[in-house]
């Protein structure tokens, strides 16, 4: 694909878009863009205008739904007139059963008759219109404009469609348009002067307005500046930093040691990134593993446990850690092995991973800050007092606490701070007192308590720097000028 071919097409038809040129010349769009860039350097041979176009595109799962029907429609048509047991229906539906059953129930297509023995799933309507499949087919054939915005947003939430941005050029003939390219010379050589050829040669004009290349220099990202301040505050408060160099963690330390049941929704692939190779690890310290299994299955230390069959193979699964509390669990277990217990204060600041839907305040990869204090007879009052002291050192004085539930803390509290940029209260952390079911199997004394809190590094940084969207702080679209010119973090 040459620039001359682009000029030939433009001489026959003007204006043309870069996508139209790619179709007519049967080549990749990026090659057309490269030729356009070359032609722009020749002066006014062509006139080009860059435009950004947004369009909707089906995901791989969306293409399957457009072909075979939505999850809820598949579930509906699997329900016979006489009804079907729920377990049998879910088995027949396979991988689409869970979502399909929920969506079909919400749409009012099916109902669960609990008067029957066993309970039966029955149809509530004779037939249904699969609008999800219809809308996907319309987007595929006619584009996203034919479907209402509200329906597209719902399809995007279900990860059936995605919005993509495409940049195209609109080309027209320039004032010096020609189909033959004569490359302007950039240097005057001694040979040109001696032969006199310089008189007939076209030279590229000097651009006296061009700025010199700025020398590259390193700079600290706002996150690193705030991280440094956090670390200094922890050290001033007498905390010891925990080692956090293992991004890949076992489910045992990430979930089971924290008294989080193996059926908990957080252990689903929709919330956690599991490792495929190697998919499992070997659990060491079998004595402690047996104690964790016992507390989950049959209870102990005054707790009735969860009453299920705890599985070693589930605990051995590898994953990208979802919180640095897994590191805290390892440190508490190590502390419990000492001959004489000594109170400790630990902290960590490092990266964690969750299968989140990206929005203004959530990323799938972010930093968690965690503080843990282990001592005799600690109470909820101690936790609230430490949190006020900690956040006041950060310059955050507007705090609210809300009761919450965590599998490994009781009582638990969510921490909120007012965000002036967003104009609302934003959750910045979670806290609580570690449960006896977590601490006692480790071997810590009965009257030892552990208070802990965790928060992201990104949200407080957004508050301090007045950033409304987390994607303006972290990611491939970050403004590098902001990174270079942001002020020092004053906490």
C-alpha positions in Angstrom: 0.0 0.0 0.0 1.7 3.2 -1.2 0.9 6.9 -0.7 0.5 7.2 -4.5 -2.4 4.8 -4.4 -4.2 6.9 -1.8 -3.7 10.0 -4.1 -5.0 8.1 -7.1 -8.2 7.2 -5.2 -8.6 10.7 -3.9 -8.3 12.1 -7.4 -11.2 10.0 -8.5 -13.4 10.7 -5.4 -13.1 13.5 -2.8 -13.8 13.6 0.1 -13.0 10.1 1.3 -12.7 8.6 4.8 -9.8 6.4 5.8 -12.1 3.5 6.4 -13.5 3.9 2.8 -10.0 3.9 1.5 -9.2 0.7 3.4 -12.2 -1.0 1.8 -11.5 0.2 -1.7 -7.8 -0.7 -1.5 -8.5 -3.9 0.4 -5.9 -3.3 3.1 -5.6 -2.8 6.8 -6.8 0.6 8.1 -3.5 1.2 10.0 -1.6 1.1 6.7 -3.9 3.8 5.3 -3.2 5.9 8.4 0.5 5.5 7.9 0.2 6.7 4.2 -1.9 9.7 5.4 0.8 10.6 7.9 3.4 10.5 5.1 1.3 12.7 2.8 0.7 15.3 5.6 4.4 15.9 5.7 4.4 17.1 2.0 2.5 20.3 2.7 -0.9 21.0 1.3 -1.1 18.0 -1.0 -4.1 16.7 1.0 -6.4 18.1 3.7 -7.1 15.7 6.6 -9.4 15.9 9.5 -9.3 13.5 12.4 -12.7 12.4 13.9 -13.5 10.0 16.7 -16.5 7.6 16.3 -18.0 5.5 19.0 -19.8 2.3 18.2 -21.2 -0.8 19.9 -19.8 -4.2 19.3 -20.9 -7.7 20.5 -18.6 -9.6 22.8 -17.9 -13.3 22.2 -20.7 -14.2 24.7 -23.0 -11.6 23.0 -22.5 -13.3 19.6 -23.5 -16.6 21.2 -26.6 -15.1 22.7 -27.5 -13.4 19.3 -27.2 -16.9 17.7 -28.7 -19.2 20.3 -31.0 -16.9 22.4 -30.6 -15.3 25.8 -29.9 -17.2 29.0 -33.4 -16.5 30.3 -35.1 -17.6 27.1 -33.1 -20.9 27.1 -34.2 -21.6 30.7 -37.9 -20.7 29.9 -38.1 -23.1 26.9 -36.6 -25.8 29.0 -39.6 -25.6 31.4 -42.3 -28.0 30.2 -46.0 -27.1 30.7 -46.3 -29.6 33.6 -43.3 -28.0 35.4 -39.9 -29.3 36.3 -37.8 -29.6 39.5 -35.4 -26.8 39.9 -32.3 -29.0 40.2 -33.3 -30.9 37.0 -33.8 -27.5 35.2 -30.4 -26.2 36.3 -28.7 -29.4 35.2 -30.4 -29.2 31.8 -29.5 -25.5 31.4 -25.8 -26.0 32.2 -23.6 -23.0 32.3 -26.4 -20.5 31.6 -28.7 -21.9 34.3 -27.8 -19.6 37.2 -28.1 -16.3 35.3 -31.0 -17.5 33.1 -33.1 -18.7 36.1 -32.6 -15.4 37.9 -33.4 -13.3 34.8 -36.4 -15.4 33.9 -37.8 -15.0 37.4 -37.2 -11.2 37.4 -39.0 -11.0 34.0 -42.0 -12.8 35.4 -41.7 -15.7 32.9 -41.4 -18.5 35.4 -42.3 -19.1 39.0 -41.3 -21.6 41.7 -44.3 -23.6 43.0 -43.4 -24.6 46.5 -46.7 -26.4 47.1 -45.6 -29.2 44.9 -43.3 -32.0 46.3 -40.6 -31.6 45.2 -41.0 -27.8 44.4 -41.5 -27.3 40.7 -40.5 -24.5 38.3 -43.6 -23.6 36.2 -44.2 -21.2 33.3 -46.2 -18.1 34.2 -46.7 -17.1 30.5 -47.4 -19.1 27.4 -44.7 -17.6 25.3 -42.0 -14.9 25.5 -40.3 -12.4 23.3 -36.5 -12.6 23.6 -35.8 -8.9 23.4 -32.1 -9.5 24.5 -31.5 -11.6 21.4 -33.4 -9.2 19.2 -31.4 -6.2 20.4 -28.1 -8.0 19.9 -29.0 -9.0 16.4 -30.0 -5.4 15.6 -26.7 -4.1 17.0 -24.8 -6.7 15.0 -26.5 -5.9 11.7 -27.4 -2.2 12.0 -25.3 -0.7 14.7 -26.0 0.6 18.2 -28.2 3.5 17.1 -31.2 1.3 16.6 -31.3 0.2 20.2 -32.3 2.4 23.1 -29.6 3.7 25.4 -31.1 2.1 28.5 -31.1 -1.3 26.9 -27.5 -0.9 25.6 -26.4 -0.1 29.2 -28.1 -3.2 30.5 -26.5 -5.3 27.7 -23.1 -3.8 28.7 -23.6 -4.7 32.4 -24.2 -8.3 31.3 -21.0 -8.1 29.2 -22.8 -8.9 26.0 -21.8 -5.7 24.2 -18.9 -3.3 24.5 -18.5 0.3 23.4 -15.4 0.8 21.2 -13.8 4.0 20.0 -12.6 4.3 16.4 -10.5 7.1 15.0 -10.9 7.9 11.3 -9.5 10.6 8.9 -11.7 12.5 6.5 -9.5 13.3 3.4 -9.9 16.0 0.7 -7.7 17.4 -2.0 -5.3 20.1 -0.8 -4.4 23.3 -2.5 -1.2 21.7 -3.9 -2.8 18.4 -4.8 -1.0 16.1 -7.1 -0.9 12.4 -7.9 2.9 12.3 -8.2 5.0 12.7 -5.1 8.3 14.6 -5.1 10.0 14.3 -1.8 11.4 17.6 -0.6 15.1 17.6 0.4 16.0 18.3 4.0 19.7 19.0 3.6 21.8 21.2 1.3 24.9 19.1 0.4 28.2 20.3 -1.1 27.5 18.3 -4.3 24.2 20.3 -4.8 26.2 23.5 -4.5 29.0 22.5 -6.9 26.7 21.2 -9.6 24.1 24.0 -9.2 21.3 21.4 -8.8 20.2 23.3 -5.7 18.5 25.9 -7.9 16.0 23.4 -9.2 15.5 21.3 -6.0 12.5 21.7 -3.7 13.6 21.9 -0.1 11.5 21.3 3.0 11.0 24.6 4.8 12.4 25.2 8.3 9.8 25.3 11.1 11.2 28.0 13.3 8.2 27.7 15.6 9.0 24.1 16.6 10.1 23.6 20.2 13.1 21.6 21.1 12.7 18.2 22.5 12.2 18.3 26.3 14.7 16.2 28.2 13.1 13.2 29.8 13.0 13.2 33.6 11.6 10.9 36.1 8.7 11.9 38.4 6.7 10.3 41.2 3.1 9.3 40.5 0.6 10.8 43.0 -0.1 7.2 44.3 3.6 6.8 45.2 3.6 10.2 46.9 0.6 9.3 49.0 2.0 5.8 49.7 5.1 7.4 51.1 3.1 9.6 53.4 1.0 6.6 54.6 4.1 4.6 55.3 5.6 7.4 57.3 2.5 7.7 59.4 2.4 4.0 60.2 6.1 4.1 61.2 5.5 7.2 63.4 2.7 5.3 65.1 5.0 2.4 65.9 3.9 -0.1 63.3 6.1 -2.8 61.6 5.8 -3.3 57.8 4.7 -6.8 56.7 6.3 -8.6 53.7 3.9 -8.5 50.8 5.8 -9.8 47.9 3.5 -12.7 47.0 0.8 -11.6 44.6 -0.2 -15.2 44.0 -1.8 -16.7 47.1 -3.5 -19.9 48.0 -7.2 -19.9 48.7 -6.3 -21.3 52.2 -4.6 -18.2 53.3 -6.7 -15.8 51.3 -10.1 -17.3 52.5 -10.1 -20.4 54.7 -7.7 -19.1 57.4 -9.9 -16.0 57.7 -12.9 -18.2 58.5 -14.5 -17.4 55.1 -16.6 -20.4 54.0 -15.9 -22.2 50.8 -19.4 -21.4 49.5 -18.9 -17.6 50.0 -19.8 -15.6 46.8 -16.4 -13.8 47.0 -14.8 -17.1 46.0 -16.6 -17.2 42.7 -14.7 -16.6 39.5 -16.8 -13.5 38.9 -15.1 -11.8 41.9 -11.7 -13.5 42.0 -8.9 -14.1 39.5 -8.0 -17.8 39.8 -4.6 -19.1 38.4 -4.7 -21.8 35.7 -1.1 -22.8 35.8 -0.3 -24.0 38.4 -3.9 -24.1 39.5 -3.2 -25.6 42.9 -0.5 -25.6 45.6 0.5 -28.0 48.4 -0.7 -26.9 51.8 2.0 -27.2 54.5 1.6 -27.2 58.3 -1.1 -29.9 58.4 -1.8 -29.4 62.1 -3.1 -25.9 61.5 -4.9 -26.9 58.3 -6.8 -29.6 60.3 -7.8 -27.0 62.9 -9.1 -24.7 60.2 -11.0 -27.6 58.7 -12.5 -28.5 62.1 -13.6 -24.9 62.9 -15.3 -24.7 59.4 -17.0 -28.1 59.5 -17.9 -28.7 63.1 -17.0 -25.5 65.0 -15.1 -25.2 68.2 -14.0 -22.6 70.8 -17.7 -21.9 71.5 -18.6 -21.6 67.8 -20.8 -23.9 65.8 -18.9 -23.3 62.6 -20.6 -23.5 59.2 -21.5 -27.1 59.2 -20.3 -28.1 55.8 -17.9 -30.6 54.3 -14.6 -28.6 54.1 -12.5 -29.6 51.1 -8.7 -29.5 50.9 -8.8 -29.3 47.1 -10.8 -26.1 47.3 -8.4 -24.5 49.8 -5.4 -25.5 47.6 -6.5 -23.4 44.6 -4.1 -20.6 43.5 -5.4 -17.1 42.9 -4.4 -13.5 42.7 -4.8 -12.3 46.3 -8.0 -10.3 46.8 -6.8 -8.5 49.9 -3.6 -8.1 51.9 -5.5 -9.6 54.9 -4.0 -12.9 53.6 -0.6 -11.5 54.6 -2.0 -10.5 58.0 -3.2 -14.0 58.5 0.3 -15.4 57.8 1.8 -12.9 60.2 -0.7 -13.6 63.0 -0.1 -17.4 62.6 3.7 -16.8 62.8 3.2 -14.6 65.9 1.1 -17.4 67.6 4.1 -19.8 67.3 6.2 -17.7 69.7 6.8 -19.2 73.1 5.7 -16.0 74.8 3.1 -13.8 73.1 4.2 -10.1 72.6 1.7 -7.4 71.4 2.4 -6.3 67.8 1.3 -3.6 65.4 1.6 -4.5 61.7 0.9 -2.6 58.4 1.2 -3.3 54.7 0.6 -1.3 51.5 0.6 -3.4 48.3 -1.4 -4.5 45.3 -4.5 -6.7 45.3 -6.7 -8.0 42.5 -10.5 -8.3 42.1 -12.7 -9.1 39.1 -14.5 -5.8 39.4 -16.6 -3.9 36.8 -14.7 -0.7 36.0 -16.3 2.6 36.9 -15.4 6.0 38.4 -14.4 4.5 41.8 -13.4 0.8 41.0 -10.5 -0.9 39.3 -9.7 -4.6 38.9 -6.2 -3.9 40.2 -5.6 -1.6 43.1 -3.6 -1.0 46.3 -4.8 -1.9 49.7 -3.5 -0.3 52.9 -3.9 -2.5 56.0 -3.2 -2.0 59.7 -3.4 -4.6 62.4 -3.0 -4.3 66.2 -2.7 -7.4 68.3 -2.9 -7.1 72.1 -4.7 -8.2 75.2 -8.4 -7.1 75.7 -8.8 -4.8 72.7 -12.3 -3.4 72.1 -14.3 -1.6 69.4 -13.6 1.6 71.3 -9.9 1.1 70.8 -10.5 0.5 67.0 -12.5 3.7 66.6 -9.9 5.7 68.6 -7.1 4.4 66.4 -9.0 5.1 63.2 -9.7 8.7 64.2 -6.0 9.2 65.1 -4.9 7.5 61.9 -7.1 9.5 59.5 -6.5 12.8 61.3 -2.8 12.4 60.5 -4.0 12.0 56.8 -5.8 15.3 57.0 -9.2 13.6 56.8 -11.5 14.7 59.6 -15.0 14.0 58.3 -15.5 10.3 59.1 -18.6 8.1 59.5 -18.8 4.5 60.5 -21.5 2.1 59.4 -22.1 -1.4 60.8 -21.1 -4.1 58.3 -20.6 -7.9 57.9 -17.3 -9.6 57.2 -16.8 -13.4 57.6 -13.6 -12.8 59.6 -14.4 -9.8 61.8 -17.2 -9.3 64.4 -18.1 -6.5 65.0 -17.3 -4.9 61.6 -17.5 -1.3 60.4 -17.3 0.4 57.0 -15.5 3.7 57.0 -16.8 6.7 55.0 -15.2 10.1 54.2 -16.8 13.1 52.5 -15.5 13.6 49.0 -15.9 17.3 48.0 -15.2 16.6 44.3 -18.0 14.0 44.0 -20.2 15.9 46.5 -21.0 12.8 48.5 -19.8 10.3 51.2 -17.5 7.7 49.7 -16.5 4.4 51.3 -12.7 4.5 51.9 -12.2 1.5 54.1 -13.4 -1.5 56.2 -12.6 -2.4 59.7 -13.4 -4.8 62.6 -12.2 -7.1 65.3 -10.9 -10.5 64.0 -13.2 -13.3 65.1 -12.1 -15.9 67.6 -12.7 -18.6 65.0 -9.8 -17.1 63.0 -7.4 -16.3 65.9 -7.8 -19.3 68.2 -7.0 -22.1 65.7 -3.7 -20.3 65.1 -2.8 -20.8 68.8 -3.1 -17.2 70.1 -4.1 -16.9 73.8 -7.9 -16.7 74.6 -7.8 -13.1 75.8 -5.8 -11.7 72.8 -7.8 -9.6 70.4 -6.8 -8.2 67.0 -8.3 -5.0 65.5 -7.7 -4.3 61.9 -8.7 -1.9 59.1 -8.1 -1.8 55.4 -8.6 0.9 52.7 -7.5 1.5 49.2 -4.7 3.8 48.3 -6.5 5.1 45.3 -9.6 6.6 46.9 -7.8 8.8 49.5 -5.4 9.9 46.8 -8.5 11.0 44.7 -9.8 13.0 47.7 -6.4 14.7 48.3 -5.9 15.6 44.7 -9.5 16.4 43.8 -9.8 13.6 41.1 -13.3 12.5 40.3 -12.6 9.5 38.1 -10.1 6.8 39.2 -9.3 6.1 35.5 -7.8 9.7 35.4 -5.4 8.5 38.2 -4.5 5.0 37.1 -4.4 3.3 33.7 -3.4 3.8 30.1 -5.4 7.0 29.6 -3.7 8.9 32.4 -2.5 12.4 31.5 1.3 12.3 31.8 1.4 16.0 32.2 -0.7 15.6 35.4 1.8 13.0 36.7 4.8 15.3 36.0 3.2 18.5 37.4 1.1 17.3 40.3 2.1 19.0 43.6 3.7 17.3 46.6 1.3 15.4 48.9 0.8 17.4 52.1 -1.0 15.3 54.7 
